[in-house]
């Protein structure tokens, strides 16, 4: 493995006026990391530090999140996928492996349909093809909690995302989530529209058009996006590889980083 390089900040501009704050580090095969509902590049900080020893890793704050501005267009999954193209362009990347976690996996699916020639591979982590009744209920409840109490909303995202034993041993994750709770009206609006976007997503149309190499990741104890969603993705993508861990919860890239990065690195290395 090569040594990790310095992190390079960059900005991507979108046609509707959003400015997206991105980070690039490492060398080798480009790998774009797309985070889930939080939309934050910070979700990937430790993962990127590890993967950048072997790959050129790109991550970014999605529109309205962190240091990225909101823009003017209504938010939906296709718009967020087009933002990924703007990020790749600004980073000077023609083709990349795209790894999307949770909602990021929906964005990655949309990106793969929009611009298949830009993808060397697709990794769908804890994601889904269509929401169904359970996900509609889970995220509908979280949307209602957001409106009533943004601190409770932030707490639920952690308490449902990890194993209880892991949270107990890593309580700083819970404290950090509460500190970053969406308490301003703008932050609540961005979070609400992102929930609406993920619930409106349905990737079943033209799923057979995704012909690039695909890896589907999940855990059997995910209570946010249960493993049957990853099984449905794998069934719809018969040429894909599937890697399901027994434990780790929904946010297993954080709780199981060694297993996660090893699986991703091995698969990309075989492309």
SERO-4910 file (N, C-alpha, C, O; in steps of 0.05 Angstrom, whole numbers):
BEGIN
 pado doro    nc1    nc2    nc3   cac1   cac2   cac3    cc1    cc2    cc3    oc1    oc2    oc3
  Unk    A     17    -24      0      0      0      0     17     25      0     39     25     12
  Unk    A      8     46    -13     22     71    -13     14     87     11     -7     83     23
  Unk    A     31    106     18     25    123     41      2    142     35     -1    151     12
  Unk    A    -13    148     55    -35    167     52    -25    195     47     -6    204     60
  Unk    A    -36    209     27    -28    236     20    -45    256     36    -64    249     50
  Unk    A    -37    282     33    -53    303     46    -81    304     33    -85    295     11
  Unk    A    -99    315     49   -127    318     40   -129    344     24   -121    365     35
  Unk    A   -140    343      0   -143    367    -17   -172    375    -16   -190    359    -24
  Unk    A   -178    400     -8   -205    411    -10   -211    421    -38   -193    431    -51
  Unk    A   -236    418    -47   -243    430    -72   -273    437    -71   -287    429    -53
  Unk    A   -282    453    -90   -310    461    -92   -321    453   -119   -307    456   -140
  Unk    A   -346    444   -119   -360    438   -144   -385    456   -146   -399    460   -126
  Unk    A   -389    467   -169   -412    485   -173   -434    470   -190   -427    456   -209
  Unk    A   -459    473   -183   -481    460   -197   -496    481   -213   -495    505   -207
  Unk    A   -511    473   -234   -526    492   -250   -546    509   -235   -553    531   -244
  Unk    A   -557    499   -212   -577    514   -198   -565    530   -175   -580    541   -158
  Unk    A   -538    533   -174   -526    551   -155   -516    539   -129   -507    553   -112
  Unk    A   -517    512   -126   -506    500   -102   -476    498   -105   -465    493   -127
  Unk    A   -462    502    -83   -433    498    -82   -428    475    -63   -436    475    -40
  Unk    A   -415    454    -74   -410    429    -59   -381    428    -50   -363    431    -66
  Unk    A   -377    424    -24   -351    422    -12   -341    393    -13   -353    376     -1
  Unk    A   -319    389    -27   -308    362    -29   -280    359    -19   -266    378    -14
  Unk    A   -272    334    -16   -245    327     -6   -234    304    -24   -249    286    -32
  Unk    A   -208    306    -30   -195    285    -46   -169    278    -32   -154    295    -23
  Unk    A   -164    252    -30   -139    242    -17   -131    216    -29   -148    200    -37
  Unk    A   -105    210    -29    -95    185    -38    -90    184    -68    -93    205    -82
  Unk    A    -81    161    -78    -75    157   -106    -85    130   -115    -90    113    -99
  Unk    A    -87    127   -141    -96    102   -152   -124    103   -163   -134    124   -171
  Unk    A   -138     80   -163   -165     78   -173   -183     98   -159   -185     98   -134
  Unk    A   -197    117   -173   -215    135   -160   -239    121   -147   -251    103   -159
  Unk    A   -246    130   -123   -268    118   -108   -284    141    -97   -275    156    -80
  Unk    A   -309    144   -106   -327    165    -96   -345    153    -74   -358    133    -78
  Unk    A   -344    166    -50   -360    157    -27   -384    176    -25   -381    200    -24
  Unk    A   -408    164    -24   -433    179    -22   -447    172      4   -456    149      7
  Unk    A   -450    191     22   -462    185     48   -492    183     47   -504    189     26
  Unk    A   -504    175     69   -532    170     70   -549    195     78   -543    217     68
  Unk    A   -568    191     95   -587    213    102   -573    237    113   -581    259    108
  Unk    A   -552    233    129   -537    255    140   -525    273    119   -522    297    123
  Unk    A   -517    261     96   -505    276     74   -478    287     79   -468    304     64
  Unk    A   -465    278    100   -440    291    109   -415    276     99   -414    251    101
  Unk    A   -395    291     90   -369    279     84   -356    268    108   -340    249    107
  Unk    A   -362    279    132   -349    271    157   -356    242    164   -340    229    178
  Unk    A   -378    231    154   -385    203    159   -362    185    150   -358    164    161
  Unk    A   -348    193    128   -328    176    116   -299    182    125   -280    170    115
  Unk    A   -295    201    144   -268    210    150   -249    187    156   -227    186    143
  Unk    A   -255    170    174   -237    148    181   -235    127    159   -214    117    153
  Unk    A   -258    122    146   -258    103    124   -240    113    101   -225     98     89
  Unk    A   -243    139     95   -227    150     73   -197    149     80   -181    144     62
  Unk    A   -190    154    105   -162    153    113   -150    125    108   -127    123    100
  Unk    A   -166    105    113   -156     77    108   -156     71     78   -136     61     68
  Unk    A   -177     76     64   -179     69     36   -160     85     18   -152     76     -3
  Unk    A   -153    109     27   -136    126     11   -107    116     10    -91    126     -5
  Unk    A   -101     95     26    -75     82     24    -72     67     -2    -50     61    -11
  Unk    A    -95     59    -13    -95     44    -38   -109     57    -61   -104     51    -84
  Unk    A   -127     76    -55   -144     88    -76   -144    119    -73   -137    130    -53
  Unk    A   -153    132    -95   -158    161    -94   -187    165    -85   -205    159   -100
  Unk    A   -191    174    -61   -217    175    -48   -228    203    -50   -215    222    -43
  Unk    A   -253    205    -59   -267    230    -61   -293    228    -44   -307    209    -46
  Unk    A   -297    248    -28   -322    250    -12   -330    279    -10   -314    297    -15
  Unk    A   -355    284     -3   -365    311     -3   -390    315     14   -404    296     20
  Unk    A   -393    340     23   -418    347     37   -440    351     15   -436    367     -3
  Unk    A   -462    337     18   -484    340     -1   -497    367      2   -494    381     23
  Unk    A   -513    375    -18   -524    402    -18   -540    408      8   -557    392     17
  Unk    A   -535    431     19   -549    440     43   -537    428     69   -547    434     91
  Unk    A   -515    412     66   -503    399     89   -475    410     93   -460    415     74
  Unk    A   -467    413    119   -440    421    125   -433    447    111   -446    468    114
  Unk    A   -411    446     96   -401    470     82   -412    474     54   -403    491     39
  Unk    A   -432    457     46   -444    459     20   -470    475     21   -486    471     39
  Unk    A   -474    492      1   -498    508      0   -521    492    -13   -517    472    -26
  Unk    A   -545    502    -10   -569    487    -16   -576    487    -46   -585    467    -57
  Unk    A   -572    510    -60   -581    512    -88   -611    518    -89   -624    522    -69
  Unk    A   -622    519   -114   -649    528   -118   -669    506   -125   -693    509   -119
  Unk    A   -660    484   -137   -679    464   -147   -690    447   -124   -677    443   -104
  Unk    A   -715    436   -127   -726    418   -108   -708    393   -106   -698    383   -126
  Unk    A   -705    383    -82   -687    360    -77   -700    334    -84   -722    328    -74
  Unk    A   -687    318   -100   -695    290   -104   -670    273   -109   -648    284   -111
  Unk    A   -673    247   -111   -650    230   -113   -635    235   -139   -611    234   -140
  Unk    A   -649    240   -161   -636    245   -186   -619    270   -185   -597    271   -196
  Unk    A   -629    291   -172   -613    316   -169   -588    310   -153   -567    320   -160
  Unk    A   -590    294   -131   -567    288   -115   -547    271   -131   -523    272   -127
  Unk    A   -557    254   -150   -539    239   -168   -525    258   -187   -501    254   -192
  Unk    A   -539    277   -197   -526    297   -215   -504    313   -200   -484    321   -212
  Unk    A   -509    317   -174   -489    331   -158   -463    314   -157   -441    325   -157
  Unk    A   -466    288   -156   -442    270   -156   -426    274   -182   -401    275   -181
  Unk    A   -439    277   -204   -425    283   -229   -410    309   -228   -387    311   -237
  Unk    A   -422    329   -216   -409    355   -213   -384    352   -195   -364    365   -200
  Unk    A   -386    336   -174   -363    331   -156   -341    317   -171   -318    325   -169
  Unk    A   -347    296   -187   -327    282   -202   -313    301   -222   -289    301   -225
  Unk    A   -329    318   -235   -318    337   -254   -299    356   -240   -277    361   -250
  Unk    A   -308    367   -218   -291    386   -203   -266    374   -193   -245    387   -190
  Unk    A   -267    348   -187   -243    334   -177   -225    324   -199   -203    313   -195
  Unk    A   -234    329   -224   -218    320   -247   -218    290   -252   -199    279   -262
  Unk    A   -240    277   -244   -242    248   -246   -262    241   -269   -285    250   -269
  Unk    A   -252    226   -288   -269    217   -311   -286    193   -303   -310    192   -309
  Unk    A   -273    173   -291   -287    148   -283   -279    141   -255   -257    147   -245
  Unk    A   -298    128   -240   -293    121   -213   -310     97   -205   -330     91   -217
  Unk    A   -301     83   -184   -319     65   -170   -336     83   -151   -325    101   -138
  Unk    A   -362     78   -150   -379     94   -133   -390     76   -110   -402     55   -116
  Unk    A   -386     85    -86   -396     70    -62   -416     88    -48   -410    110    -38
  Unk    A   -441     79    -47   -462     94    -33   -473     78    -10   -480     54    -13
  Unk    A   -475     91     13   -486     78     37   -514     88     43   -518    112     44
  Unk    A   -533     70     48   -560     76     55   -573     94     33   -574     85     10
  Unk    A   -582    118     40   -592    136     19   -572    140     -3   -578    144    -26
  Unk    A   -546    140      5   -525    143    -15   -525    120    -35   -517    124    -58
  Unk    A   -535     97    -28   -538     75    -47   -560     80    -67   -558     72    -90
  Unk    A   -581     94    -59   -602    102    -77   -591    123    -97   -596    121   -121
  Unk    A   -576    142    -86   -563    162   -103   -544    148   -123   -543    156   -147
  Unk    A   -529    128   -114   -510    114   -131   -524     99   -153   -515     98   -176
  Unk    A   -547     87   -147   -563     73   -167   -572     93   -189   -570     87   -213
  Unk    A   -582    116   -180   -591    136   -199   -567    146   -216   -570    151   -240
  Unk    A   -544    150   -204   -520    159   -218   -512    138   -239   -505    145   -261
  Unk    A   -513    112   -232   -506     91   -250   -524     90   -275   -515     83   -297
  Unk    A   -549     98   -271   -568     99   -294   -564    124   -311   -566    124   -335
  Unk    A   -557    146   -297   -553    172   -311   -527    171   -328   -527    181   -351
  Unk    A   -506    160   -317   -480    162   -330   -464    136   -326   -444    136   -313
  Unk    A   -474    114   -338   -460     88   -334   -431     88   -343   -414     74   -333
  Unk    A   -425    105   -363   -398    107   -373   -378    119   -354   -354    119   -359
  Unk    A   -388    131   -332   -370    144   -313   -363    125   -290   -346    131   -273
  Unk    A   -376    101   -289   -372     83   -267   -355     58   -275   -362     44   -294
  Unk    A   -334     53   -260   -319     28   -263   -331      6   -246   -326    -18   -251
  Unk    A   -346     13   -226   -359     -6   -208   -378      8   -190   -377     32   -187
  Unk    A   -397     -7   -178   -418      4   -161   -420    -13   -135   -423    -37   -137
  Unk    A   -418      1   -112   -420    -13    -87   -445     -1    -72   -446     23    -67
  Unk    A   -464    -18    -66   -489    -10    -53   -489    -21    -25   -492    -45    -21
  Unk    A   -486     -4     -6   -482    -11     22   -507     -4     39   -514     19     40
  Unk    A   -519    -25     51   -543    -20     68   -564     -4     53   -577     14     65
  Unk    A   -568    -10     28   -587      6     12   -610    -12      3   -614    -34     12
  Unk    A   -627      0    -14   -652    -14    -22   -660     -6    -50   -649     13    -62
  Unk    A   -678    -22    -61   -688    -19    -88   -713     -2    -88   -716     17   -104
  Unk    A   -731     -7    -69   -756      8    -65   -763      6    -36   -758    -14    -23
  Unk    A   -775     27    -24   -777     28      5   -795      8     18   -787     -5     38
  Unk    A   -819      4      8   -838    -15     21   -850     -3     46   -843     19     54
  Unk    A   -867    -19     59   -882     -8     82   -864     -3    106   -868     17    120
  Unk    A   -845    -21    112   -828    -17    135   -811      9    134   -812     24    153
  Unk    A   -797     13    111   -781     37    109   -799     62    109   -791     83    120
  Unk    A   -822     61     97   -840     83     97   -848     90    126   -850    113    134
  Unk    A   -852     69    142   -860     74    170   -836     84    186   -839    103    202
  Unk    A   -812     73    182   -789     82    197   -783    111    191   -780    127    210
  Unk    A   -781    118    166   -773    145    159   -796    165    162   -791    189    166
  Unk    A   -820    155    160   -843    172    166   -843    180    195   -849    203    202
  Unk    A   -837    161    213   -835    167    241   -812    186    247   -815    205    263
  Unk    A   -790    182    234   -767    200    239   -773    228    229   -764    248    241
  Unk    A   -788    230    207   -796    257    197   -814    271    218   -811    295    222
  Unk    A   -832    256    230   -850    268    250   -834    276    275   -839    297    287
  Unk    A   -815    260    283   -798    266    306   -781    291    300   -778    308    318
  Unk    A   -771    294    276   -755    317    268   -771    343    272   -761    363    283
  Unk    A   -797    342    265   -814    366    268   -819    373    297   -821    396    304
  Unk    A   -820    352    314   -827    357    342   -803    363    359   -805    379    378
  Unk    A   -781    349    354   -757    351    372   -732    343    356   -727    319    354
  Unk    A   -717    362    345   -694    354    329   -672    340    345   -657    325    334
  Unk    A   -671    344    372   -651    329    388   -659    300    390   -642    282    389
  Unk    A   -685    295    393   -694    267    393   -690    254    366   -683    230    364
  Unk    A   -694    270    345   -688    260    318   -659    251    315   -653    229    305
  Unk    A   -640    268    325   -612    261    323   -606    236    341   -590    219    333
  Unk    A   -619    235    364   -614    212    382   -624    186    369   -610    166    371
  Unk    A   -647    186    357   -658    162    344   -640    153    322   -637    128    318
  Unk    A   -628    171    307   -611    163    285   -587    146    295   -578    128    281
  Unk    A   -577    152    319   -555    137    331   -565    112    344   -554     90    339
  Unk    A   -586    114    359   -596     91    375   -607     69    357   -606     45    364
  Unk    A   -617     76    333   -626     55    315   -605     46    295   -608     26    282
  Unk    A   -582     61    294   -562     55    274   -540     36    282   -526     26    265
  Unk    A   -537     32    308   -515     15    318   -526     -5    338   -549     -3    348
  Unk    A   -510    -25    344   -516    -44    365   -515    -30    392   -496    -13    396
  Unk    A   -533    -35    411   -532    -22    437   -505    -24    451   -495     -5    463
  Unk    A   -493    -48    451   -467    -52    464   -446    -33    452   -429    -22    466
  Unk    A   -447    -30    425   -427    -13    412   -431     16    420   -412     31    425
  Unk    A   -456     25    421   -462     53    429   -452     58    457   -439     78    463
  Unk    A   -457     39    475   -449     42    503   -419     45    505   -409     61    522
  Unk    A   -404     32    488   -374     33    489   -363     57    473   -340     63    474
  Unk    A   -381     70    457   -372     92    440   -391    115    442   -402    126    423
  Unk    A   -396    123    467   -417    143    473   -411    170    460   -429    187    457
  Unk    A   -386    175    453   -380    201    440   -395    204    414   -400    227    405
  Unk    A   -402    182    401   -417    183    376   -445    195    382   -455    211    366
  Unk    A   -457    186    404   -483    197    411   -481    226    418   -498    242    409
  Unk    A   -462    234    434   -459    262    441   -454    279    416   -465    301    414
  Unk    A   -438    270    398   -432    285    373   -457    289    356   -461    310    344
  Unk    A   -474    268    355   -499    270    340   -517    291    351   -530    306    336
  Unk    A   -519    293    378   -536    313    390   -525    341    385   -540    360    382
  Unk    A   -499    344    385   -487    370    380   -493    379    351   -495    403    346
  Unk    A   -495    360    333   -500    366    305   -530    365    298   -537    365    274
  Unk    A   -548    363    317   -576    361    312   -586    384    295   -577    406    297
  Unk    A   -605    378    277   -615    399    258   -635    417    272   -660    414    270
  Unk    A   -625    437    287   -642    454    304   -652    479    290   -673    490    298
  Unk    A   -638    489    270   -647    512    256   -668    505    235   -671    482    227
  Unk    A   -684    524    228   -706    519    208   -694    510    182   -706    492    169
  Unk    A   -672    521    173   -659    513    148   -650    483    150   -654    468    132
  Unk    A   -637    476    172   -628    449    175   -651    429    176   -649    408    165
  Unk    A   -672    437    190   -696    419    191   -708    416    163   -718    395    156
  Unk    A   -709    438    148   -720    436    121   -703    418    103   -715    402     88
  Unk    A   -677    420    104   -659    403     88   -663    374     96   -665    356     79
  Unk    A   -664    368    122   -668    340    131   -695    329    122   -697    306    114
  Unk    A   -716    346    125   -742    337    117   -744    331     87   -756    311     79
  Unk    A   -733    348     70   -734    343     42   -717    319     33   -723    306     13
  Unk    A   -696    313     48   -680    290     42   -695    264     49   -693    244     35
  Unk    A   -711    265     71   -728    242     78   -749    238     56   -753    215     48
  Unk    A   -761    260     48   -781    258     26   -769    246      1   -782    231    -13
  Unk    A   -744    254     -5   -731    245    -30   -726    215    -28   -730    201    -48
  Unk    A   -716    205     -6   -710    177     -4   -735    160     -4   -736    138    -15
  Unk    A   -757    170      8   -782    155      7   -795    154    -20   -809    136    -27
  Unk    A   -789    175    -37   -800    175    -64   -783    159    -84   -792    154   -106
  Unk    A   -760    150    -75   -742    135    -93   -753    107    -98   -762     93    -80
  Unk    A   -752     99   -124   -759     72   -132   -740     64   -154   -743     74   -177
  Unk    A   -721     46   -148   -701     40   -168   -707     16   -185   -690      6   -200
  Unk    A   -732      6   -184   -738    -18   -199   -738    -14   -229   -731    -33   -244
  Unk    A   -745     10   -238   -745     15   -267   -717     13   -278   -699     26   -268
  Unk    A   -714     -2   -299   -688     -4   -314   -666    -14   -296   -642     -9   -302
  Unk    A   -672    -28   -274   -650    -38   -257   -632    -58   -273   -608    -60   -267
  Unk    A   -644    -71   -293   -628    -90   -309   -608    -76   -326   -590    -89   -338
  Unk    A   -609    -49   -328   -590    -34   -345   -564    -30   -331   -544    -21   -343
  Unk    A   -562    -36   -305   -537    -33   -290   -519    -57   -296   -521    -78   -283
  Unk    A   -501    -54   -315   -485    -76   -325   -456    -75   -314   -440    -93   -319
  Unk    A   -449    -54   -300   -422    -52   -288   -419    -72   -265   -440    -81   -254
  Unk    A   -395    -78   -257   -391    -95   -233   -404    -82   -209   -402    -58   -204
  Unk    A   -419    -99   -193   -434    -88   -170   -429   -106   -146   -429   -130   -147
  Unk    A   -425    -93   -123   -422   -106    -97   -445    -96    -79   -448    -72    -76
  Unk    A   -460   -114    -67   -481   -107    -48   -472   -115    -20   -464   -138    -15
  Unk    A   -473    -96     -2   -464   -100     26   -487    -96     45   -505    -80     40
  Unk    A   -486   -111     67   -507   -107     88   -499   -122    113   -479   -136    115
  Unk    A   -517   -119    134   -513   -135    158   -540   -147    166   -561   -136    159
  Unk    A   -539   -170    179   -564   -184    186   -579   -171    210   -602   -177    215
  Unk    A   -565   -153    224   -579   -140    247   -585   -111    242   -589    -95    261
  Unk    A   -587   -103    217   -595    -76    209   -624    -72    214   -641    -85    201
  Unk    A   -631    -54    233   -659    -49    239   -670    -24    225   -694    -18    227
  Unk    A   -654    -10    210   -663     12    194   -670      4    166   -692      8    156
  Unk    A   -651     -9    152   -655    -20    125   -650    -50    127   -627    -58    122
  Unk    A   -670    -66    134   -665    -94    140   -652   -109    116   -654   -100     93
  Unk    A   -639   -131    122   -623   -146    103   -640   -156     79   -629   -161     58
  Unk    A   -666   -159     83   -682   -168     60   -681   -148     37   -687   -155     14
  Unk    A   -675   -123     43   -672   -103     22   -647   -108      5   -647   -106    -19
  Unk    A   -625   -115     18   -601   -122      4   -605   -148    -12   -594   -151    -34
  Unk    A   -620   -167     -1   -626   -191    -15   -643   -186    -40   -639   -199    -61
  Unk    A   -661   -167    -38   -677   -159    -62   -660   -146    -83   -664   -151   -107
  Unk    A   -641   -129    -74   -623   -117    -93   -607   -138   -108   -604   -137   -132
  Unk    A   -596   -157    -92   -580   -178   -104   -596   -195   -124   -586   -203   -145
  Unk    A   -621   -200   -117   -638   -216   -135   -644   -201   -161   -647   -213   -182
  Unk    A   -646   -174   -159   -651   -158   -183   -626   -153   -200   -627   -145   -223
  Unk    A   -603   -159   -188   -577   -155   -201   -562   -182   -200   -543   -185   -185
  Unk    A   -570   -201   -216   -560   -228   -214   -530   -231   -218   -518   -251   -210
  Unk    A   -518   -211   -231   -489   -213   -236   -472   -201   -214   -448   -200   -215
  Unk    A   -485   -191   -192   -471   -176   -171   -458   -196   -151   -465   -220   -151
  Unk    A   -440   -186   -135   -430   -201   -112   -443   -190    -87   -448   -166    -85
  Unk    A   -449   -208    -68   -462   -200    -44   -444   -207    -20   -433   -229    -19
  Unk    A   -442   -188     -1   -426   -193     24   -443   -184     47   -446   -160     51
  Unk    A   -454   -202     63   -471   -196     85   -457   -204    111   -451   -227    115
  Unk    A   -453   -184    129   -441   -190    155   -463   -197    175   -486   -188    172
  Unk    A   -456   -212    195   -475   -220    215   -483   -196    233   -507   -193    240
  Unk    A   -464   -180    241   -469   -158    259   -456   -132    250   -439   -132    232
  Unk    A   -465   -110    262   -454    -84    255   -475    -62    255   -469    -39    257
  Unk    A   -501    -70    253   -522    -50    252   -523    -36    225   -509    -43    206
  Unk    A   -539    -15    224   -542     -1    199   -517     15    191   -510     16    167
  Unk    A   -504     26    211   -480     43    205   -454     27    208   -436     36    221
  Unk    A   -454      3    197   -431    -15    200   -405     -4    188   -384    -14    196
  Unk    A   -405     15    169   -379     26    161   -364     39    185   -340     40    185
  Unk    A   -380     49    204   -368     61    228   -363     41    250   -341     41    262
  Unk    A   -382     23    254   -379      4    276   -361    -20    269   -350    -33    287
  Unk    A   -359    -27    243   -342    -49    234   -323    -40    212   -323    -51    190
  Unk    A   -307    -19    217   -291     -7    196   -270    -26    184   -266    -25    160
  Unk    A   -258    -43    200   -238    -61    189   -250    -81    168   -239    -84    147
  Unk    A   -272    -93    176   -286   -112    158   -296    -97    133   -295   -108    111
  Unk    A   -307    -73    137   -318    -58    115   -297    -51     95   -299    -56     71
  Unk    A   -275    -39    104   -254    -30     86   -240    -53     73   -232    -51     49
  Unk    A   -237    -75     87   -224    -98     75   -241   -110     53   -230   -117     32
  Unk    A   -267   -111     57   -284   -122     36   -285   -104     12   -284   -113    -11
  Unk    A   -286    -78     16   -287    -59     -6   -260    -60    -21   -260    -61    -46
  Unk    A   -238    -59     -7   -212    -59    -20   -207    -84    -36   -196    -83    -58
  Unk    A   -215   -107    -25   -211   -132    -39   -227   -133    -65   -217   -141    -86
  Unk    A   -252   -124    -63   -269   -125    -87   -259   -106   -109   -258   -114   -132
  Unk    A   -252    -82   -101   -242    -63   -121   -216    -73   -133   -211    -70   -157
  Unk    A   -199    -86   -117   -174    -96   -126   -177   -118   -147   -159   -122   -164
  Unk    A   -200   -131   -147   -205   -152   -167   -218   -142   -193   -221   -158   -212
  Unk    A   -225   -117   -194   -238   -106   -218   -219   -107   -242   -226    -99   -264
***
